[in-house]
Amino acid sequence: MQNKTFIILTIFFCLISFISCGKKSSLERYPGSDYPRNYPNND
């Protein structure tokens, strides 16, 4: 039971990382996109 939970958490973490990378790359294409404000702006 413990091992199954660990596998699910690992897969979930990988998905979060993958989605975050996708957001970061799309931000470079669309600088005006809604992303956390602490990200450097190109003013």
PDB file of N, CA, C and O in Angstrom:
ATOM      1  N   MET A   1       0.842  -1.206   0.000  1.00  0.00           N
ATOM      2  CA  MET A   1       0.000   0.000   0.000  1.00  0.00           C
ATOM      3  C   MET A   1       0.880   1.260   0.000  1.00  0.00           C
ATOM      4  O   MET A   1       0.636   2.197  -0.760  1.00  0.00           O
ATOM      5  N   GLN A   2       1.890   1.267   0.852  1.00  0.00           N
ATOM      6  CA  GLN A   2       2.793   2.415   0.933  1.00  0.00           C
ATOM      7  C   GLN A   2       3.518   2.629  -0.393  1.00  0.00           C
ATOM      8  O   GLN A   2       3.686   3.763  -0.841  1.00  0.00           O
ATOM      9  N   ASN A   3       3.949   1.522  -1.021  1.00  0.00           N
ATOM     10  CA  ASN A   3       4.705   1.613  -2.266  1.00  0.00           C
ATOM     11  C   ASN A   3       3.843   2.195  -3.383  1.00  0.00           C
ATOM     12  O   ASN A   3       4.329   2.991  -4.186  1.00  0.00           O
ATOM     13  N   LYS A   4       2.577   1.810  -3.443  1.00  0.00           N
ATOM     14  CA  LYS A   4       1.676   2.313  -4.482  1.00  0.00           C
ATOM     15  C   LYS A   4       1.485   3.823  -4.332  1.00  0.00           C
ATOM     16  O   LYS A   4       1.475   4.546  -5.328  1.00  0.00           O
ATOM     17  N   THR A   5       1.337   4.295  -3.118  1.00  0.00           N
ATOM     18  CA  THR A   5       1.189   5.726  -2.867  1.00  0.00           C
ATOM     19  C   THR A   5       2.427   6.481  -3.318  1.00  0.00           C
ATOM     20  O   THR A   5       2.324   7.563  -3.897  1.00  0.00           O
ATOM     21  N   PHE A   6       3.597   5.913  -3.055  1.00  0.00           N
ATOM     22  CA  PHE A   6       4.859   6.554  -3.454  1.00  0.00           C
ATOM     23  C   PHE A   6       4.945   6.682  -4.964  1.00  0.00           C
ATOM     24  O   PHE A   6       5.373   7.718  -5.474  1.00  0.00           O
ATOM     25  N   ILE A   7       4.541   5.641  -5.690  1.00  0.00           N
ATOM     26  CA  ILE A   7       4.576   5.668  -7.161  1.00  0.00           C
ATOM     27  C   ILE A   7       3.629   6.748  -7.683  1.00  0.00           C
ATOM     28  O   ILE A   7       3.986   7.498  -8.591  1.00  0.00           O
ATOM     29  N   ILE A   8       2.437   6.830  -7.120  1.00  0.00           N
ATOM     30  CA  ILE A   8       1.461   7.837  -7.552  1.00  0.00           C
ATOM     31  C   ILE A   8       2.001   9.248  -7.304  1.00  0.00           C
ATOM     32  O   ILE A   8       1.863  10.127  -8.155  1.00  0.00           O
ATOM     33  N   LEU A   9       2.616   9.461  -6.139  1.00  0.00           N
ATOM     34  CA  LEU A   9       3.186  10.775  -5.838  1.00  0.00           C
ATOM     35  C   LEU A   9       4.317  11.118  -6.794  1.00  0.00           C
ATOM     36  O   LEU A   9       4.447  12.268  -7.213  1.00  0.00           O
ATOM     37  N   THR A  10       5.131  10.139  -7.139  1.00  0.00           N
ATOM     38  CA  THR A  10       6.242  10.368  -8.066  1.00  0.00           C
ATOM     39  C   THR A  10       5.718  10.761  -9.441  1.00  0.00           C
ATOM     40  O   THR A  10       6.222  11.707 -10.048  1.00  0.00           O
ATOM     41  N   ILE A  11       4.711  10.046  -9.937  1.00  0.00           N
ATOM     42  CA  ILE A  11       4.120  10.363 -11.242  1.00  0.00           C
ATOM     43  C   ILE A  11       3.492  11.759 -11.200  1.00  0.00           C
ATOM     44  O   ILE A  11       3.630  12.537 -12.143  1.00  0.00           O
ATOM     45  N   PHE A  12       2.806  12.064 -10.106  1.00  0.00           N
ATOM     46  CA  PHE A  12       2.167  13.368  -9.949  1.00  0.00           C
ATOM     47  C   PHE A  12       3.208  14.480  -9.985  1.00  0.00           C
ATOM     48  O   PHE A  12       3.004  15.505 -10.635  1.00  0.00           O
ATOM     49  N   PHE A  13       4.321  14.277  -9.288  1.00  0.00           N
ATOM     50  CA  PHE A  13       5.396  15.276  -9.259  1.00  0.00           C
ATOM     51  C   PHE A  13       5.987  15.480 -10.649  1.00  0.00           C
ATOM     52  O   PHE A  13       6.279  16.610 -11.042  1.00  0.00           O
ATOM     53  N   CYS A  14       6.162  14.393 -11.392  1.00  0.00           N
ATOM     54  CA  CYS A  14       6.690  14.493 -12.760  1.00  0.00           C
ATOM     55  C   CYS A  14       5.731  15.286 -13.643  1.00  0.00           C
ATOM     56  O   CYS A  14       6.168  16.103 -14.454  1.00  0.00           O
ATOM     57  N   LEU A  15       4.434  15.053 -13.492  1.00  0.00           N
ATOM     58  CA  LEU A  15       3.443  15.787 -14.277  1.00  0.00           C
ATOM     59  C   LEU A  15       3.493  17.278 -13.951  1.00  0.00           C
ATOM     60  O   LEU A  15       3.441  18.111 -14.856  1.00  0.00           O
ATOM     61  N   ILE A  16       3.593  17.617 -12.675  1.00  0.00           N
ATOM     62  CA  ILE A  16       3.671  19.021 -12.264  1.00  0.00           C
ATOM     63  C   ILE A  16       4.899  19.681 -12.874  1.00  0.00           C
ATOM     64  O   ILE A  16       4.822  20.802 -13.377  1.00  0.00           O
ATOM     65  N   SER A  17       6.036  18.982 -12.829  1.00  0.00           N
ATOM     66  CA  SER A  17       7.274  19.524 -13.396  1.00  0.00           C
ATOM     67  C   SER A  17       7.125  19.744 -14.891  1.00  0.00           C
ATOM     68  O   SER A  17       7.553  20.772 -15.417  1.00  0.00           O
ATOM     69  N   PHE A  18       6.519  18.781 -15.579  1.00  0.00           N
ATOM     70  CA  PHE A  18       6.334  18.881 -17.027  1.00  0.00           C
ATOM     71  C   PHE A  18       5.429  20.060 -17.382  1.00  0.00           C
ATOM     72  O   PHE A  18       5.710  20.798 -18.327  1.00  0.00           O
ATOM     73  N   ILE A  19       4.345  20.237 -16.626  1.00  0.00           N
ATOM     74  CA  ILE A  19       3.413  21.340 -16.871  1.00  0.00           C
ATOM     75  C   ILE A  19       4.099  22.682 -16.599  1.00  0.00           C
ATOM     76  O   ILE A  19       3.891  23.646 -17.335  1.00  0.00           O
ATOM     77  N   SER A  20       4.916  22.742 -15.546  1.00  0.00           N
ATOM     78  CA  SER A  20       5.634  23.975 -15.226  1.00  0.00           C
ATOM     79  C   SER A  20       6.593  24.349 -16.344  1.00  0.00           C
ATOM     80  O   SER A  20       6.698  25.519 -16.710  1.00  0.00           O
ATOM     81  N   CYS A  21       7.292  23.360 -16.890  1.00  0.00           N
ATOM     82  CA  CYS A  21       8.213  23.619 -18.002  1.00  0.00           C
ATOM     83  C   CYS A  21       7.436  24.141 -19.203  1.00  0.00           C
ATOM     84  O   CYS A  21       7.899  25.053 -19.889  1.00  0.00           O
ATOM     85  N   GLY A  22       6.267  23.578 -19.463  1.00  0.00           N
ATOM     86  CA  GLY A  22       5.439  24.021 -20.579  1.00  0.00           C
ATOM     87  C   GLY A  22       4.993  25.461 -20.405  1.00  0.00           C
ATOM     88  O   GLY A  22       4.978  26.228 -21.367  1.00  0.00           O
ATOM     89  N   LYS A  23       4.624  25.837 -19.174  1.00  0.00           N
ATOM     90  CA  LYS A  23       4.215  27.217 -18.911  1.00  0.00           C
ATOM     91  C   LYS A  23       5.379  28.166 -19.133  1.00  0.00           C
ATOM     92  O   LYS A  23       5.201  29.248 -19.693  1.00  0.00           O
ATOM     93  N   LYS A  24       6.576  27.770 -18.696  1.00  0.00           N
ATOM     94  CA  LYS A  24       7.742  28.640 -18.819  1.00  0.00           C
ATOM     95  C   LYS A  24       8.074  28.890 -20.284  1.00  0.00           C
ATOM     96  O   LYS A  24       8.404  30.015 -20.658  1.00  0.00           O
ATOM     97  N   SER A  25       7.990  27.853 -21.120  1.00  0.00           N
ATOM     98  CA  SER A  25       8.311  28.011 -22.542  1.00  0.00           C
ATOM     99  C   SER A  25       7.226  28.826 -23.252  1.00  0.00           C
ATOM    100  O   SER A  25       7.536  29.606 -24.153  1.00  0.00           O
ATOM    101  N   SER A  26       5.961  28.657 -22.858  1.00  0.00           N
ATOM    102  CA  SER A  26       4.887  29.430 -23.483  1.00  0.00           C
ATOM    103  C   SER A  26       4.974  30.894 -23.061  1.00  0.00           C
ATOM    104  O   SER A  26       4.551  31.780 -23.804  1.00  0.00           O
ATOM    105  N   LEU A  27       5.521  31.152 -21.869  1.00  0.00           N
ATOM    106  CA  LEU A  27       5.697  32.531 -21.416  1.00  0.00           C
ATOM    107  C   LEU A  27       6.671  33.266 -22.328  1.00  0.00           C
ATOM    108  O   LEU A  27       6.478  34.447 -22.618  1.00  0.00           O
ATOM    109  N   GLU A  28       7.717  32.574 -22.784  1.00  0.00           N
ATOM    110  CA  GLU A  28       8.689  33.191 -23.682  1.00  0.00           C
ATOM    111  C   GLU A  28       8.033  33.566 -25.008  1.00  0.00           C
ATOM    112  O   GLU A  28       8.407  34.563 -25.625  1.00  0.00           O
ATOM    113  N   ARG A  29       7.060  32.775 -25.446  1.00  0.00           N
ATOM    114  CA  ARG A  29       6.354  33.087 -26.691  1.00  0.00           C
ATOM    115  C   ARG A  29       5.333  34.202 -26.480  1.00  0.00           C
ATOM    116  O   ARG A  29       5.156  35.059 -27.345  1.00  0.00           O
ATOM    117  N   TYR A  30       4.663  34.186 -25.326  1.00  0.00           N
ATOM    118  CA  TYR A  30       3.618  35.174 -25.040  1.00  0.00           C
ATOM    119  C   TYR A  30       3.960  35.922 -23.755  1.00  0.00           C
ATOM    120  O   TYR A  30       3.509  35.521 -22.682  1.00  0.00           O
ATOM    121  N   PRO A  31       4.746  36.998 -23.832  1.00  0.00           N
ATOM    122  CA  PRO A  31       5.195  37.702 -22.622  1.00  0.00           C
ATOM    123  C   PRO A  31       4.050  38.266 -21.786  1.00  0.00           C
ATOM    124  O   PRO A  31       4.223  38.492 -20.588  1.00  0.00           O
ATOM    125  N   GLY A  32       2.892  38.497 -22.386  1.00  0.00           N
ATOM    126  CA  GLY A  32       1.776  39.081 -21.651  1.00  0.00           C
ATOM    127  C   GLY A  32       0.885  38.047 -20.981  1.00  0.00           C
ATOM    128  O   GLY A  32      -0.162  38.399 -20.438  1.00  0.00           O
ATOM    129  N   SER A  33       1.280  36.777 -21.009  1.00  0.00           N
ATOM    130  CA  SER A  33       0.437  35.731 -20.444  1.00  0.00           C
ATOM    131  C   SER A  33       0.361  35.840 -18.925  1.00  0.00           C
ATOM    132  O   SER A  33       1.241  36.422 -18.291  1.00  0.00           O
ATOM    133  N   ASP A  34      -0.694  35.278 -18.352  1.00  0.00           N
ATOM    134  CA  ASP A  34      -0.897  35.342 -16.911  1.00  0.00           C
ATOM    135  C   ASP A  34       0.035  34.353 -16.216  1.00  0.00           C
ATOM    136  O   ASP A  34      -0.208  33.147 -16.233  1.00  0.00           O
ATOM    137  N   TYR A  35       1.091  34.863 -15.612  1.00  0.00           N
ATOM    138  CA  TYR A  35       2.100  34.041 -14.938  1.00  0.00           C
ATOM    139  C   TYR A  35       2.483  34.772 -13.649  1.00  0.00           C
ATOM    140  O   TYR A  35       2.290  35.985 -13.559  1.00  0.00           O
ATOM    141  N   PRO A  36       3.016  34.071 -12.661  1.00  0.00           N
ATOM    142  CA  PRO A  36       3.404  34.760 -11.409  1.00  0.00           C
ATOM    143  C   PRO A  36       4.183  36.050 -11.654  1.00  0.00           C
ATOM    144  O   PRO A  36       5.085  36.085 -12.492  1.00  0.00           O
ATOM    145  N   ARG A  37       3.843  37.090 -10.936  1.00  0.00           N
ATOM    146  CA  ARG A  37       4.369  38.430 -11.188  1.00  0.00           C
ATOM    147  C   ARG A  37       5.862  38.556 -10.886  1.00  0.00           C
ATOM    148  O   ARG A  37       6.505  39.491 -11.364  1.00  0.00           O
ATOM    149  N   ASN A  38       6.427  37.630 -10.097  1.00  0.00           N
ATOM    150  CA  ASN A  38       7.845  37.748  -9.755  1.00  0.00           C
ATOM    151  C   ASN A  38       8.748  37.297 -10.899  1.00  0.00           C
ATOM    152  O   ASN A  38       9.971  37.365 -10.781  1.00  0.00           O
ATOM    153  N   TYR A  39       8.165  36.841 -11.993  1.00  0.00           N
ATOM    154  CA  TYR A  39       8.967  36.462 -13.154  1.00  0.00           C
ATOM    155  C   TYR A  39       9.470  37.730 -13.839  1.00  0.00           C
ATOM    156  O   TYR A  39       8.699  38.673 -14.020  1.00  0.00           O
ATOM    157  N   PRO A  40      10.768  37.774 -14.229  1.00  0.00           N
ATOM    158  CA  PRO A  40      11.337  39.008 -14.807  1.00  0.00           C
ATOM    159  C   PRO A  40      10.579  39.496 -16.034  1.00  0.00           C
ATOM    160  O   PRO A  40      10.255  38.708 -16.923  1.00  0.00           O
ATOM    161  N   ASN A  41      10.297  40.782 -16.084  1.00  0.00           N
ATOM    162  CA  ASN A  41       9.612  41.380 -17.236  1.00  0.00           C
ATOM    163  C   ASN A  41      10.619  41.982 -18.206  1.00  0.00           C
ATOM    164  O   ASN A  41      11.698  42.415 -17.803  1.00  0.00           O
ATOM    165  N   ASN A  42      10.261  42.008 -19.483  1.00  0.00           N
ATOM    166  CA  ASN A  42      11.141  42.590 -20.497  1.00  0.00           C
ATOM    167  C   ASN A  42      10.687  44.011 -20.824  1.00  0.00           C
ATOM    168  O   ASN A  42      10.296  44.298 -21.955  1.00  0.00           O
ATOM    169  N   ASP A  43      10.740  44.888 -19.839  1.00  0.00           N
ATOM    170  CA  ASP A  43      10.300  46.277 -20.058  1.00  0.00           C
ATOM    171  C   ASP A  43      11.419  47.085 -20.673  1.00  0.00           C
ATOM    172  O   ASP A  43      11.250  48.276 -20.935  1.00  0.00           O
TER     173      ASP A  43
END
